[in-house]
Amino acid sequence: MDRKFLCTGLCLLTVAAFLCATIGAAGAAATPAKSAAPAAKPAAVQAKSAAATAQFTIINPRPSKPPIMAIALSPRLPNLAGKTIAVIANYDAAMAPIAAELPKAVKDAKVLFISDLLVAAGQTPHPIKLEAPGVTNMPLKDFEKNPKVADAIIVGNGF
């Protein structure tokens, strides 16, 4: 089961249990006690009128998100020969060998290796310096300023 749906389901069950407990408590207060004394009757009438005017606010537990903009994919390149290929790794050592082998496998390819991405908020990037022929290490900041420097991008995501 997906973790997101499990958390949402648990939140909704918690809200439902709270509402049932609150409504049940109001209903129990509204039920007159079985007593022969006539003084209990006016208290029950007051409890019923209070329960009838009670209002509940239902809150959605999901955070609000900005709308996602759909951007079309770039057309597929016929081949990578003579192109500049950016290999982006989020401190994943598996992408380094791929970046090192690309200049050997693709004729006249230039490879930009970018490995200083943050894995999670608050972490410091741990860039991998790749020393291989045909590969240039590039900081993410420089690539973000001019992403058009690359004709193709290969992104690796993992640990």
N, C-alpha and C positions, 0 to 999 in steps of 0.2 A: 504494500500500500504506500502511496506517495506520502512523504512526511508533511507536505503542505496541507493536504486534505485531512490527514490525521489530526494536525494541530487545529485546523478550522473546525473539524467535527467535535473535538474535545471542548473547544470554546463554546460552541453552540449547545452542547450537552450541559455545560456549566450554567449557561444563561437559562436554559430550560428548567434545570433543577432549582435555580434560584427563584424563577417565576412560580413554579409549582409550590415551592415552600412558602413563598409570600402569599400567594392566593389561598393556599391551604390554611395558613395562619389567620388570614382575614375571614375565611369561611368558618373556621372554628370559633372565632370571636363572635361571628354573626349568629351562630347556632345557639338558641336559648337553652339554658340549663334547665333540666327537669326539676322543677321545684313547685311546691304548692303555694309559695309566697307570691302575691301579685306584684311585688316590687321588682322582680326580675324581668317582667315583661317590658317596661319602658327602656331598660338598659339594652335589651336585645334589639329593640326597634332602632335605637341610636347606633348600635354597631352595624346593623344592616344598611342604614343610610350612609354611614361612613365608608363601608365596603363598596357601595354602589358608586360613589364619587371618586374612588381611588384611581389614579392614573399611573400607567407604567410607561417608561421610555425604553425602547428596545434599541440597542446600539450594535452596529455592525463591527465585529472584532477585526476585520481586515483593514490594513492601512490604505490610505488613498494613494494612488500612484499617478504620475503624469501619463498622458496618453503616449503610446508607442508610435513613433513615426515609421512608416514603411518606406524603405529605400530599395530600389531595384538593384539586383546584382549586376556587376559589370559583365560584359560579354566575355566568354571563355577565349583565352589566347590560343592561337593555332599550335604554337610550340613555345618553349622557353629559351631557345637558342638566342644568345645575344641580349637577353633581358636582364634587368636588375630585379633580384628576388629578395624580399625581406623575410627573414625567418624570425618569428617572434615567439619567445619562450618565457613562461612565467616561472622562472627558476626551476625549470625542468631539464635535467641533464640529458634526457632522451633526444632533445632537439639539436644539441650540439653535434652529434655525429651526422645527423641529416644535413645540417648546414655545411659541415666539412666535406661531405660527399657530393653535394650539388655541383660545385664547379668542375668536378671530375666527370660527372654523369651528363651534364648539359654543356654543350659547346659554347664558349665565350660568355658564360653566365657570370654575373657579378652578384655576390651574396652579401647582404647586410644582416648581421646577427644582432638582435635586440633581446637582451635577457634581464633588463632591470625593472620588470613589472612588479607591482605589489601583489602578493598573493591574497592578503586580507587587510582590512583597514587597520592602520596603526603599525603595520610591519615595515621594517626597513628592507629595501630591495637588496638582493645579493646577486649582483651581476656575474655571469660566467664570461670570462675572457677567453675567446676562442682564437687560437693561433693556428691558422690553416691557410694555405695558398688560395687566393681568390675570395677570401672572406674578410669583410671589414666589420669590426665591432662598432655599433652605433648606439648612443644613448637614446632612450625613449623620448626625451624632451626634444631632441633634434628631429627625430622622425615625426613627432606630432606637429612640429612647425611646418614641415614640408613632406607630407606622406606621398605626394606624387613623384617623389624620387624613385619609388619602386614601381615596376610594371606588374608585379605579382606579389602576393603575401601568403606565406604559410604560417599558420598559427598553431602552436602546440599548447595544450592545456592539460596539466597533470602534475603528479608529484612523484 
